[in-house]
Amino acid sequence: MGELQDFKAFFRKRLLAINLIMLTTLLLYLPKLANFSYSIDSERMVNNPVPVLNSWISIGRFGLVFLKRFFLFGLNINPFFINATTYLLLGSGW
């Protein structure tokens, strides 16, 4: 329980810096967030996702496969959602 309290104190102490990082990330990547163009991987993902996911697993991109499976289960590709998730995770340091 002490570690959780330490984390909360760390977060409160640096709240301004955290907000500035998130705001800067949002401003810098806003053009990309609003861009709905597809990449080669996106086209392949729409047409036949299983080989793409298998190739990502083979090169050790387990987190990406998890996110695709978890967030896109039963859905078509949503570029706004994918871009927003990418840059939120980027801004948060994940």
C-alpha positions in Angstrom: 0.0 0.0 0.0 3.0 2.3 0.6 4.0 2.1 -3.1 0.6 3.2 -4.2 0.7 6.2 -1.9 4.2 7.0 -3.2 2.9 6.8 -6.8 0.0 9.1 -6.0 2.3 11.6 -4.3 4.7 11.5 -7.3 1.8 12.0 -9.7 0.4 15.0 -7.7 3.8 16.6 -7.4 4.4 16.4 -11.1 0.9 17.0 -12.4 1.8 20.1 -14.3 4.7 18.4 -16.1 2.5 15.4 -16.9 -0.2 17.7 -18.3 2.3 19.6 -20.3 3.7 16.5 -21.8 0.2 15.2 -22.8 -0.8 18.6 -24.2 2.5 18.9 -26.2 2.0 15.3 -27.5 -1.6 16.1 -28.5 -0.6 19.4 -30.3 2.3 17.8 -32.1 0.4 14.7 -33.3 -3.0 16.4 -33.9 -2.5 16.4 -37.7 -1.8 12.7 -37.6 -4.8 12.0 -35.4 -7.1 13.7 -37.9 -5.5 11.9 -40.9 -7.5 8.9 -42.0 -5.1 7.5 -44.6 -4.2 3.9 -44.5 -0.7 2.4 -44.5 0.3 -0.8 -46.2 -0.2 -2.7 -42.9 -3.6 -1.2 -42.4 -4.7 -2.4 -45.9 -3.3 -5.9 -45.2 -5.0 -5.8 -41.8 -8.4 -5.1 -43.3 -8.1 -7.7 -46.0 -6.5 -10.6 -44.1 -5.5 -9.8 -40.4 -4.3 -13.3 -39.3 -1.1 -13.3 -41.3 -0.3 -9.8 -40.2 -0.8 -10.6 -36.5 1.3 -13.8 -36.9 4.1 -11.8 -38.6 4.0 -9.3 -35.7 4.2 -12.1 -33.2 7.2 -13.6 -35.0 9.2 -10.3 -34.7 8.3 -9.9 -31.0 5.5 -7.2 -31.3 3.3 -8.9 -28.6 2.0 -5.6 -27.2 0.8 -4.5 -30.6 -1.0 -7.8 -31.3 -2.6 -7.7 -27.8 -3.9 -4.1 -28.5 -5.2 -5.1 -31.9 -7.0 -8.2 -30.6 -8.3 -6.5 -27.4 -9.5 -3.3 -28.9 -10.6 -4.4 -32.4 -12.3 -7.6 -31.5 -15.2 -8.0 -33.9 -14.8 -4.5 -35.3 -13.5 -3.1 -38.6 -10.4 -1.0 -38.6 -11.1 2.5 -37.1 -8.1 4.7 -38.0 -9.1 7.5 -35.6 -9.3 5.1 -32.6 -6.0 3.5 -33.6 -4.3 6.9 -34.0 -5.7 8.2 -30.7 -4.7 5.1 -28.8 -1.2 5.2 -30.2 -0.6 8.8 -29.3 -2.2 8.6 -25.9 0.1 5.7 -25.1 3.0 7.6 -26.6 2.3 10.6 -24.4 1.9 8.5 -21.3 5.3 6.9 -21.7 4.0 3.4 -22.4 
